[in-house]
Amino acid sequence: MQTFREKKKPIDKNELYVVTGVSGRTGSAAAHALLKAGKRVRVVVRDDSKGGLWASQGAEVVLADFTDLLALSSALSGGDRAYIISPPQYDSNDLFEQSEVMAHNIAEAVANAQLKKVVALSSIGADKSDGTGWIAMNRTLEKFLGQTGLPVTFLRAAYFMENWSPLVQAATHGELRSFLAPVEQKLPMISTKDIGRMAAAALCEDWYKVRIIELEGPARYSPKDVANSLTQALEKIVVPIALSESAWPEALSNAGFSTVAVNGFVEMTQGLNSGHISFINDAGIDHRTGIVSLDTAIATMVA
């Protein structure tokens, strides 16, 4: 189990931890973990209506959009450590251009705020210069944040277990459609709850310069394993069916993705299926495993 670890020197208990992306899964999990640990927490939201829940739990709430450099700089100002999630705009055909603008603003804002430490959500495959689709946005964020000279940790997370959620909800008829193939191929996956908790843990550590932490769950899983977990959760047989690549665009037609986003999804998934997108497996890179099993994650999605 990943625990809060402090290295070399004790962390100031009065430090302020800034968490972005709290309307999403990993950001909310990170903020909850920090609050539970008794840390001072400020959450950054884009919608004022999303702040009340966090204020009621003792967090400071500020409004900022990542496209607004001044607002983002102000939101981070006075903070000591921050967890950064750059929100992709999957409905836009300017998806990658917008992500570059936000990456630039994030880097400028953390530098302006003179943060002591930054942890940023990245992805498995961010070390690759091509053939990664959506993951190219994580590579861009790593590039800009890495140029700040600040101590930054990049969490290169494996495939999110929660990515199965839309397919799980459609599997009650007994078939699990899978973009990942072949259905027996095991891949590193991780629950977003684990990512959030491990992000909070990493943020509480002391380190210097830039470091990379690879994250995955307690075991590796295949689409067939997902179907087996569904069979158990639904108490009915669910069979995994690999979708042909020609069927992917139609299967994504109701997801709200732009044409550019669909193309990025296709390239990313091809990279996962071929093994092009994978962990570096470098002895010098920290590799951590979570505790949430696929069975637990699927049961939560079904519930």
N, C-alpha and C positions, 0 to 999 in steps of 0.2 A: 504494500500500500504506500502510495506517495504521501509523504507528510511534509509539513512546513520545515524547511531546513535553513539554518542561518550559518553562514560560513565566515571565518576569519575575524569577524567582529560583530557585536550585537547590533540589531536594528533599533533605531530610535522609535520608541513606542508612540511618539507624537507625529510620526510621519503621516502624510496624507497620500492615500492611494486613489488614483483616478482610474475609473473603469469606463470604457466605451462599449457600445454594442449591447447594452443591458436589455434591450428589447428582444434580443436573440438568445440563443441557447447557451453558448459558451460565455458570453459576457454576463448574463444573469447568474450563471453558476459560479463564475469567478467573484462577482460582487457578493453573493450570498456567503461564499467561503470566507472572504475577507471580513465581512461583518461578524460572522460567527466566531472568527478568531480574535475579535475585539479591535480590529483596525479602524482607523478613521478613513471613511470612504466617501468619495465624491463620484457621482455617476453623471455621464454626459448623455443627454437624450435630444432627439431632434423634434419631439412633439411634447409640449407641456403636459398633455393629458397622461403621458407615460411616467411622469415624475412622482405622482402622489404615492404610489405603492412603495417607492424607495425612500421617500421622505418619512413615511410612517415607520420604516425600519431603522431610522437613524442616519441615513445617508444624506449628504449634501447633494442637491440637484442643480445642474446647470444646463442651459440650452445651447446647442451649437450644431452646425452642419459642417461636414468635412469639406464642403466646397467653399466655405467661408473662412479664410485664413485668420482674419481678425477675431472672429467669434471662437474659433478652435483654439487659438493662442490664449485667449482670455480664459477659456474653459480649463486649460491645463495649467495656467499660471497659479503659482502658489502650491502646486502639487509637488510631491517628491518622487513618486513612482507611478507608472501608468501601464495599463493593459490596453493595447490598441487593436481594434478590429476595423479594417477598411471595408465598408459595406458596398458590395458590387451592385450595379444597376442593370439587372438582367433583362429589363424591358427596353433597354436603349441600344440602338445600333452604334452608338459611340461608347459602348461598354469599356473598351480598353483605353480609349483616350480619357474618359472620365476617371478611370482608376488611376491613371498617371497623374492627373491633376490632384486627386485626393492624396496620393502618395507624396507628392511634392509638398502639399499643404501640411500633411502630418509631420513630415520631417522638419519643415520650417517651424511649425508650432511647438514641437517638443524641444527644438533648439532654443526658440524664443523663451520658453518656460524654464529652461535650464534644469530639466528633470535629472534626477540622480540615476534612475534606472528605467528602462523601458522593456516590456515584454510585448511582442507582436505575434498575432496568429498568422502563420504561414501554412505551407502545405508540403507534403511529400512531393518530390519532383521539382521543387523550386530551384534546384541546382541546375536543371536542364535549360538550355537556351532556346529550344524549339520543340515542337511536337507535344505540347502540354495543354493546349487550349486555355481554359479558365485559369489554370495555375500560373500562367504568365503574369497575371495581376499580382499574385503573391511575390513573384520574382521582382517585379517592379517596386513593390513596397520594400522588400529587403534591400534593393539597390539604394533607394533614397535614404532610408533610415540608417543604413550602414555607412553612409557618407557623412553623418552628423558628428561622428567621433564620440558619441555617447555610448555607455555600456548598454547594449541592446541584446536581448535574447529573442531568437526566432524559433517559434514552436512549429516545427514541420510535422503537422498532424497527418495521420493516415485517413483513409476513406471514412467519412462519418457514417456510423450505423443508422443515424436518423435520416440519411439520404433515402433509405428504403421506405420511409413513411407513406408517400403517395402510392407506391406499389403495394405496400402492405394493406392499405385501405381498400384497394381494388382486388385483393386476393381472396375475398370471401367466397367467390365462385369456384375455388379449388385450384387456381393456377396463379403462380407468381411470375409475372413477366420480368425479365432481367436484361438490363443493358450490358451487365458484366458477363463475360463468357470466356471459356466454357463454364457451365454451371458447377462443375466439380473443382474449378480452380480456386484455391484459397488465397485470400489477399489480406493485408493488414487493414483492420478496421478499428474504430474507436468510438465510444459514446461521447457526445458533446458534453455530458455531465463530467466525465473524466477530464476532458480538455479544460473545462472551466476550473475545476479544482486544481489541476496540475499547473494551470496558468497562475492561479493565486499563490500556489506553493513556490513556483519559480520567482515570482515577483517579490517574495519575502526573503529571497536569498541575496547573498552579496557576491558580485562577480565584477570583472573588469573587461573592457573592450567588447567585442562581439562574440556571442556564442550561439550554437545551434543545439536544440534539443529535439530529437525525434520522438514522436508519441504514437503508441498504438495500444490496443486493448490487451486483455489477458491471454488471448489466443488469436490465431488467424482463421478466417471464415470464408466460406464459399457461398454462392447463391443457393446451392443445395442445402447448406447449413441454415440459411435464412428460411427456406421452405420448411425444413424440419422444425425449426423453432416456431414457425407459424402453425404447423400441424399440431404441435403441443399446446399452443396458446388458444387455438380455435377449436381444438378437439375434433378436427376433421382433416382429412388428407389434403395437403397442398403440394402441387407438383411444380418444380421450377421449369420455366420455358425461356430459352435464350431468344431474344428478339433479333432478327436479322438486321444488319446495319441499314438496309434500305427502308426498314420500318421505323427507324428511330425518329425522323422528323415528324411523321404523323403521330407517333406516340407522345411527342412533346408539344403537339399543336395547342393543347389547352393549358400549358404551363405558364403562359404569359411571357415567354422568352422572345426576344427580338431575333431576327435572322442571324445576326452576328453572334448572339448568345448561343443559339442552337448549334452553329458551326463550331463554336468553342467547346461546347459540351461534347460534341461528336469527337473532336480531336483529343480531348482529355480522356474520354472513355476508351478510345482506340489505344491510347498510350497505356492505360491501366491494363487493358486486356493483353497487350503485347509484352508487358513487363518493362516497357520504356520508362514508365513512371514508377519509381521504386525508392526505397531507402538507400542511402549512400553506403551503409555498412562500413563506416570508417571507425576504427578503434578510438580515434580522437574525438568523436562526436558522442555526446551523451544520448543514450537511448532509454526511454522510460516507458513502463507499461501501466495501464490503468487497471481498475478492478471490476468495472461493469461488464458483465458477460453479454453475449448476443441474445441469449434467452431472456435476460432481464430487460434489455432494451426493446426487444420485440414485444414482450408482454406489456410493457408500458405503452407502446404504440397502439396495440390492440385495445387496451383499456381506454 
